Amino acid sequence: MKKFQDLSEREVLALAISLEEEDERVYSDFAEGLRQDYPASAAMFEGMREEESGHRRRLIELYRQKFGEHIPLIRRQDVRGFVERPALWLIRPMRIDAVRKEASTMEVETRHFYEKAASLTQDASIRQLLDDLATEEREHEHRAQELDAEKLPTSVKADEEKAQRRLFVLQIVQPGLAGLMDGSVSTLAPVFAAALATQKSWDAFLVGLAASLGAGISMGFAEALSDDGSLTGRGHPWVRGVICGAMTALGGIGHTLPFLLRDFHHALIAAGAVVVAELATITWVRHRYMDSPWVAAALQVGLGGVLVFTTGWLIGSS
């Protein structure tokens, strides 16, 4: 790895060409990754890509005039002082806030590079071009900062907020809701069956804990292995799996914890109250994020809960 101040003018231009080519490709990937959900931001990145391409052509033209046709391969990782960039362009679907922040960071770094490079070179034409590119990168920096959602036009901001909501529902709410419903409803039967059969709080607690953790592990793996998210836009499979598994376990443990009370009847009443709260929470989430009508959501969730609870009650009382 070489120090920046030790680079020759030829190497500085070669490095600048490499940086512009990399930035051009990154902006192209940003535009492609955002096009479906954030078309306005994608169009802006496409424009920035075209401008970076123009910078690269100007640098190559000057390099040919000064040093000939061969351009040595000098990359950012070959020179000290550059910040390592996260490969956001490889992640699908892209997070718009992370992309905006990365674009702003890229432009600041590139501007600093041109300003420092211009101060080190002795050739007037090279210095002039580097100064011009530093000025243009400063304009890019302002444009990248304007990608902040608060500065976008109202119509664009509304469209992108809808897209963000849609991705949030797909990647977070849906797997979480599926897990919460499974954990809250499916574990009712074994927990209350064990409670009524044994009349002992501790036994009911152990059964509920085992059922909750087992269901969480099972649902987590099922969600993670269902699809890789590349076509559905549902995000990373293991993130969904962790969310789904955790919410499944949480849903079951919620009405299991009351059985830590020593008095069995008090524990049974408390567990029933927790079940009502869990079903109400599921109903609210379905209404809030899945656009289900209040009455329909309550009937669907309540009916499932009652059926499973009744099953556990009948088995435990037999």
N, C-alpha and C positions, 0 to 999 in steps of 0.2 A: 504494500500500500504506500502511495506516494503523498507527500505533503503538497498542498495546493500551491504554495509559494514557490515550489521547486519546478512547477510545470513550465515548459517553454510556450511561446505564443502558438506554435503549431499544435501542441498538446491541449492548450486551452480551447482553441477552436474545435479540435476533435471532440473534446469533452462536451462542449456546448452543443455540438451536433447530436451527440449521443443523448444528452438530456432532453433536447427538444423532441427527438424521435420517441423517447420513452414517454414524455408527457403527452405527445400526440396520441399514442396508443392507449394510454390510461384514459384520456378524455373520450376516446372512441368507445372504450369498454364501458365507461360511465354512461354515455349516451345510449348505448345498446341495452344496458341493464336497467335503465330507468324509463325507457321509451314506453313500455306498456302501462305502467302505473303513474308516471310523472312526465308526461309528454312535454310540458313547458320547460322543465329543468333539462330534459334530454336535448331539446333544441338548443338551449344555451350552451351545453357542453359540446354539442356538435359544432357550433360556431367557434368555440374556443379551440377545438381540435383543428379546424381549418386555419386559424391564425397561427397556431404552433407549427403547422405544416409550412406556412409561409416563412416563419422565422428560420426553420431548418433549411429551406431552399436558399435564403439569403446568406446563411452561414456557409453552406456548401459552395456557393458561388464565390464568396470571398476567399475561402480556403483554396479553391482551385487556382485563383489568381495569384495567391501567395506561395503555395506549397505544392501544387500539382494535383494529380488525380488520386493518389493513394491516401486514404484517410485511416489512420491507425485506430484500432478499437480501444477506446478508453471510456470506462463506465464509471458511474457514481461510486460503486463499491471498490474501485481501484484508487480512490482519492479520499484522504481523511477529511472529516468535517461534515459529511452529508448524513442526514438523518435517515434511518431505515424506515421504509414506508410499509404499512400494513397492506396486504394484498386484498383490498376491498373489492377490486374488480373481479375476483375469482368467486366471490360469495353471491349466491342467488337465493332468495331475492335480495336486492341491495337495500340498505337502510339509508333513506334520503338524508337524514341529519348527519350521519357519519360521512357520507359522500361530500356534502357541502363543506364540512369541516376539513376534510382531507384536501379538497380542491383549494381552499384558502391557504392551507399550509404549504402546498406545492408551489403556489404562486409567490408566497413570501420567500421561500427558499431559493427559487429560481431568480427572483429579483436581487437578492443578496449576492448570489453567484455572479451575476452580470456586473453589479457594482464593484465587487472586489476584483473581478477579472479585468475590468476597464482600468482600475487604478494601478494594476501591475504591468500592463502592456505598454510598450514604447512606440509601437507602430500607430500612426495617426488614423489610418483607415480602419484598423481593427478596433482601436479605442472608440471611434465614432460609432461603429456598428454595435458594439457592446453597450455603449451609453444609450443608443436608441432602443435597443431591446430591453434594457433595464426600465426605461420609461414606459414602454408598451406593457411589460410585465406588471408594472405598478397599476396600470389600468385594468389588467386582468385580475389583479388582487382585489380591486374595488368591486369588480363584477362578481367575483367569487363570494365576496362578503354579502353582496346584494341577493345571493341565492337564499339568504335567510328567509324563512317562510313569512315573517312579518313584513318584508319589503316587497313581496310578490304582489302583482295585481290581485284584486279581490276575487275575480273569477278563477284565476289560476290557483290561488290559495285554497279556495273552496274545493276545487277538484282534487288537489293534492291531499287535503285533509280527509276527503272521502277515501282516497286510495290508502292512506295510512291507517284509517279505521278498518278498512277491509283486510289489510295485511295483519293488523293486530288481532282481529277476530279469527282469521285463519290460523295464525301461528301460536297464539296464546289462549284466546278465549275458548275456542272449540276443543282443543285437547284438555284444557283445564276443566271445562264444563262436563265433558264426557267422563273424566276421572271422578269429579265431585258427585255426579249422579250415580255412577257405579258404586263408589265407596259408601255413599249415604244410604242408598236403597238396598243394594245386594247384601250388605252385611247386617241388615236389620233382622233377617230370619235367624242366622246362627246366634247372634248376640242375645236376642230375646228368647229364643228357644232354650239356650243354655241357662239363662237367668230363671225362667219359669220352671225348668226341669230340676234344677239343683237348689233353687231358692238361696243361692249363695252369691254374694257380690263378687268375690274374688274369682270364682270359677267363670262367671260371666265376663269379667274383665279379661281373663286369659284367652278365652275363646274369641272375644272381640278384637283383641290385639293381634292374635294370630291371623284372623280373617282379614283384618285391615291391611296388615303388612303383606300378606300373601296376595291379596287383590291388587295392592299397589305395584308389587313387582310384576305380576302378570299383565296388568293393564299397561304398565310402562313399556315392557318389551313388545307388547302387541302394537302399541302406537308407533314405536320407533321402527318397527319392521313393516309397517303398513305401506309406506312409500317413502322415497328419498326426498320428496319435495321439489324435484327439478321441474316437473311438469305441472304440478298442482299449485305451486307457489306457497306451500304450507310451511316452508322453512326447514331448518336442519332437523333430521329425524330424531336425533338423540336429545335435542332440546325439547321437542314435543314430547318425547318419551318421559323425560324427567318431570316435565310439568304435569303430564297426565298421571304418572305414577304417584307423584307427591300429593296431588289433589285427591286421588283415590284413597290413599292411606289416611289423609286428613279427614275425608268424609266419613270413614269408618271409625276412626279414633275419637271423633267428636262425641258420638253417643256411647262410646265405650268408657271414656274417662269417668263419667258419673258413678260407675260401679266400683270406683275406689272408695266410695263412701261405705262405711261399715254397716249402716242400717240399710237392709235390703229394700224396704219399701220406699225410703227416701231416694235411694239410688235409682229405683225403677221410675219414679215420678220425674226425677231430674233428667234421666235418659230420654224419657218421652218428650219433655220440653225441648231438649236439644234437637231431637228428630224434627219437631215442628219448625224450629229455627232453621235447620239445614234445608228442609223442603222449601221454606219461604225464601231463603237465599238463592236456591236454584231457580225458583220461579222468577225472582227479580233479575237474575243474570240472563235468563232466556228472553225476558221482556226487553231488557236494556240493550243487549247486544245481538240477539237473534231475531228481533222484531216480532216476537210472538205476542199476541194479545194477552192481557192479564188473565182473563177468565180461562182461555184455552191452556195457557201455560200452567196455571194453578191446577186445573182439572187433570192434565196429563201427569204432572209430577205427583199430585196428591193421590191419584188412582194407583199409580205404580207403588208408591210408598205404603198405601193401605193394604194392597194385595200381598206385598212381601211381608209386612208386619203381621198380617193375619196368618200367613203361612207359618211364621215363626211361633206365634202365639198358640196355634192349634197343635203344632208338633211338640212344643214345650209343655203343654197342658195335658197331653195324652198319657 
